[in-house]
């Protein structure tokens, strides 16, 4: 009897090990749906999610959490490998923090899979998990949401209906429907398998229709707007030590564009977009930087949106404290100089400000590179640049639905992303951020202009299509004819409502499931598409 129990225990551990490996493999495959891999154009996200769900079938809660943790760790280690430029500790720690949310979902998944509504309840669980990760800790980190793998697929239109949360729901539902089709086909339930495949087809068809719909309303004219990518002196973190060279580059490229305008080879822009950190030298306190930007604005004869770092006037430096600084989008008029500004509302923790500074700096000397914290703004990103009403977000803010929506609701008829990805150049991070910008362009129904110091800068249509883009670590500029749009997509109207509905619906299904007798064995039974 003892030997039999031992054999069973060994077999159980081996079975769990196989599930853990299967979960890690599914997580790795899902990561390949994202840039820079874009496996099968992003479509691999559906079978990868199906495999992830399948790895949780028939497990206990603790085992499900372990499989979820393995899957999340593999996923984020691949997705966030660009963090290696900051150090392997940053890469591993952030990956594990994000994977912990997957472990929580993994703990709940086996229970849901034992109930008839699993095809719907599992996607709802995933949306709730992603909504949590978008908000906590330290304001959250939305990188790696299922939605952001779909910039180039027919599902992306779901973003216009309910934002990235609805798009993630569509991806997850497509994955569970695929799994249901496989299970039904295995059991020769042909009608059930066909119904499951039809669900996937309907999701894709509806997404394509929504992507091509005129959600943003008729164009309210168009305006020629310039994007300038001045480039940085060299790769890596050291570029911050060459702030003047970065400013000079953007001035030079703007003057070259002005020469093209004068020669008639480029249209005269009414507004010019410079990227984040195009002037790390405070132009409100440094006369030389002021003169440089004035010179560029005079040459191009148009206002420039300057990405600048400013001293915080509400928190001046003292002998006891260096004071805080501001990451801003600053309107610079050729006649009147500096004007309105948008202050970045979501500074990056451990990058732009340091939580627990007194403790962490004792043990991690690398944090000395963040000697001063950026203070957060509290106003939506809306600015008028010449005749153009802009919705503005800065760098990673493009991944936060609320900040994008606030900028649009405040009156932005064009979405602008000012970013500085020079630290992460040629690591895949700029491609991932570009994909996020494409999804948010669809969600907002706005043409989206991405201005990056070293690339990737881009012009993105309201359908998420790339109309123009730069290479990395080059200088470049363009003048795009940009349509103005004041209409609202359903996603901009409903905001976070799809996430709230997901929470309520999931709770309702859980309560209903508690009143039903679960299936006898999810490891051998074949869940169907039943949603009741």
Helices and strands as residue ranges (DSSP letters): H 2-31, G 39-42, H 44-54, H 61-79, G 81-85, H 88-113, H 118-133, G 146-149, G 154-157, H 158-186, H 190-212, E 222-229, G 237-242, H 243-263, E 271-273, H 287-300, E 303-311, E 325-333, E 337-343, H 357-363, G 365-369, E 382-385, E 388-394, G 395-399, H 401-409, E 414-419, G 422-424, H 429-444, E 448-452, E 458-460, E 466-469, E 476-483, H 490-494, H 497-514
